[in-house]
Amino acid sequence: MPTVLQLTDVSVVRNGSRIVDDVSWTVDSDERWVVLGPNGAGKTTVLQVAAAQTHPSSGGVEVLGEDVGSVDLFDLRPRIGFASTTIARRIPPTEKVIDVVLTAAYSVTGRWNEEYENVDVRRAQRVLDEWKLGHLADRTFGGLSDGEQKRVQIARAVMTDPELLLLDEPAASLDLGAREELLQMLGGYASSEGAPAIVMVTHHVEEIPRGFTHALLLSHGKVQAAGPLAEVLTAEILGETFGLSLTVTETDGRFAARAAS
């Protein structure tokens, strides 16, 4: 399958600190990756690099066959679906849900003077319906629950039929019911025909949806392991990554980890 993302010896240095340290990583179009690691491991920074939102201090980044250092980012970014807390904070709380999704066509987070065709509006409504949000189209973004806002962000991210979908902690802060509903929907989407390559950052193996295939483990900005879930999500490798003795179980495609007694 074609490669949609390739990082080669990527490092990101901020204020003299190396946030990401010589990360090399490849994602193919038929793969669904989860990025795991402790706080400060560099997970979100790696995702921002993959989304062409942050430039590396050194190394090479190729996204959808384009060299991020030379491509016009305004042409590249609409081909990437990206949902993150950073983007959510830019969305005006008074923005209608339908417009939150619709404005993804221009990679903006608030509707101003853009011109949209009827086909764009119909597409936005269809995406909302697919993520069980159609009844909220005329509600304001700020008036939604956390779970609803998370799903709206994902609906916005898939609005443009992206070739690469990047999700930064989509289940964070959700209660059990909202989390499981979201993960069920993500798992169905990941397994559907025509779904793009997906990369999802999380802190918890319990938040890995069914249908995901690979894992990248980071610690202190470095790659600890990368590969198929069954090979990477072991007690030994996860324990080394998080600095704790762990037991790991898998049931019907869902994983769980706890401290070893």
Secondary structure as UniProt FT lines:
FT   STRAND          3..14
FT   TURN            15..16
FT   STRAND          17..28
FT   TURN            29..30
FT   STRAND          32..36
FT   TURN            39..40
FT   HELIX           43..50
FT   TURN            51..52
FT   STRAND          58..63
FT   TURN            64..65
FT   STRAND          66..67
FT   TURN            68..70
FT   HELIX           73..76
FT   HELIX           77..79
FT   STRAND          80..83
FT   HELIX           85..90
FT   TURN            93..94
FT   HELIX           97..102
FT   HELIX           103..106
FT   HELIX           118..130
FT   TURN            131..132
FT   HELIX           134..136
FT   TURN            137..138
FT   HELIX           141..143
FT   HELIX           146..158
FT   TURN            159..160
FT   STRAND          164..168
FT   TURN            170..173
FT   HELIX           176..191
FT   TURN            193..194
FT   STRAND          197..201
FT   HELIX           205..207
FT   TURN            210..211
FT   STRAND          214..219
FT   TURN            220..221
FT   STRAND          222..228
FT   HELIX           229..232
FT   HELIX           235..242
FT   STRAND          246..251
FT   TURN            252..253
FT   STRAND          254..259
//
